[in-house]
Amino acid sequence: MARIRTIKPEFFTDAAIVECSTNARLAFVGTWVFADDFGNLDRSARQLKAQVFPADNIDTEPLIQELISQRLLVEYSSNGKTYLHIQGFTKHQRVDKPGAPRCPKY
C-alpha cells in the first residue's frame, strides 16, 4: 500500500541527488511512496514504471541503475528474489505506526 511521505528541502540540493537526471529524481521519490515502512521494495523496473510513470513512455531500468550508482538505492537478494533498499530511509522518514514488512529485511 502506498504511503504519504515527506520530502525535506535539503533533498533538492543533496550532492547525490543533483547528479541524477530529472526522471531518476522523480523515480527515487516514487520509491519512497511505494516502499514498505522500512525502506524496502521489490526490484522490479516494470512495477516501478507502472507505479510512478503509468502514462509515460519511460524505461525505468536505467533510472534504477542510475540511483544504484549514486548509492541512493541498494540491491539485495533474499530467497532467490531481488529487492531494493532506500539508503537512509529510516533516518529521513518517520513512521509512527509501521506496518508489517512486505520485503525481507535489508
C-alpha positions as CSV (number, residue, x, y, z in Angstrom):
1,M,0.0,0.0,0.0
2,A,1.3,3.4,-0.9
3,R,2.1,5.8,2.0
4,I,2.3,9.6,2.3
5,R,6.0,10.5,2.7
6,T,7.9,13.7,3.4
7,I,10.5,15.4,1.2
8,K,12.9,17.6,3.1
9,P,14.1,20.9,1.5
10,E,17.7,19.6,1.5
11,F,16.6,16.9,-0.9
12,F,16.9,19.3,-3.9
13,T,20.5,20.3,-3.2
14,D,21.9,16.9,-1.9
15,A,25.1,16.1,-3.8
16,A,24.0,12.7,-4.9
17,I,20.5,13.9,-6.0
18,V,21.8,16.8,-8.2
19,E,24.0,14.3,-10.1
20,C,20.8,12.4,-11.1
21,S,18.6,13.0,-14.1
22,T,15.2,14.6,-13.5
23,N,13.4,11.3,-14.2
24,A,15.7,9.5,-11.8
25,R,14.9,12.0,-9.1
26,L,11.2,11.5,-9.6
27,A,11.6,7.7,-9.6
28,F,13.6,8.0,-6.3
29,V,10.8,9.9,-4.7
30,G,8.4,7.3,-6.1
31,T,10.3,4.6,-4.4
32,W,9.6,6.2,-1.0
33,V,5.9,6.2,-1.6
34,F,5.7,2.5,-2.6
35,A,8.4,1.1,-0.3
36,D,7.4,-0.6,2.9
37,D,7.8,1.2,6.2
38,F,11.4,0.0,6.4
39,G,12.5,1.4,3.0
40,N,12.4,-1.8,1.0
41,L,10.6,-2.7,-2.2
42,D,10.7,-5.3,-5.0
43,R,13.4,-4.7,-7.5
44,S,11.1,-4.5,-10.5
45,A,11.6,-1.9,-13.2
46,R,8.2,-2.9,-14.6
47,Q,6.4,-2.4,-11.3
48,L,8.2,1.0,-10.7
49,K,7.2,2.2,-14.1
50,A,3.6,1.2,-13.5
51,Q,3.5,2.9,-10.2
52,V,5.5,6.1,-10.8
53,F,5.2,6.7,-14.6
54,P,1.9,5.0,-15.5
55,A,1.1,7.3,-18.5
56,D,4.7,7.9,-19.7
57,N,6.9,6.0,-22.2
58,I,9.8,5.7,-19.8
59,D,12.2,2.8,-19.3
60,T,12.8,2.7,-15.5
61,E,15.6,0.2,-15.6
62,P,18.3,2.8,-16.5
63,L,16.8,5.0,-13.7
64,I,17.2,2.3,-11.1
65,Q,20.7,1.7,-12.3
66,E,21.4,5.5,-12.0
67,L,20.1,5.5,-8.4
68,I,22.1,2.5,-7.5
69,S,25.3,4.1,-9.0
70,Q,24.7,7.2,-6.9
71,R,24.3,4.9,-3.8
72,L,20.7,6.1,-3.2
73,L,19.4,2.6,-3.7
74,V,21.0,-0.7,-2.8
75,E,20.2,-4.0,-4.5
76,Y,20.0,-7.1,-2.2
77,S,18.7,-10.6,-2.5
78,S,16.8,-13.0,-0.3
79,N,15.4,-16.4,-1.1
80,G,16.3,-16.0,-4.8
81,K,14.4,-12.8,-5.2
82,T,15.9,-9.3,-5.6
83,Y,14.9,-6.2,-3.7
84,L,15.9,-2.6,-3.4
85,H,16.7,-0.7,-0.1
86,I,16.5,3.0,0.1
87,Q,19.6,4.3,1.8
88,G,18.9,6.5,4.8
89,F,15.1,5.8,4.6
90,T,14.5,5.4,8.3
91,K,16.7,8.5,9.0
92,H,14.6,10.7,6.8
93,Q,11.1,9.2,7.1
94,R,9.3,9.0,10.4
95,V,6.8,6.1,10.6
96,D,4.6,6.4,13.6
97,K,2.7,3.1,13.2
98,P,4.8,0.8,10.9
99,G,3.0,-1.9,9.1
100,A,4.3,-5.4,8.6
101,P,7.4,-5.6,6.3
102,R,6.5,-6.6,2.7
103,C,10.0,-7.4,1.9
104,P,12.8,-9.2,3.7
105,K,15.0,-7.0,5.9
106,Y,18.0,-5.5,4.2
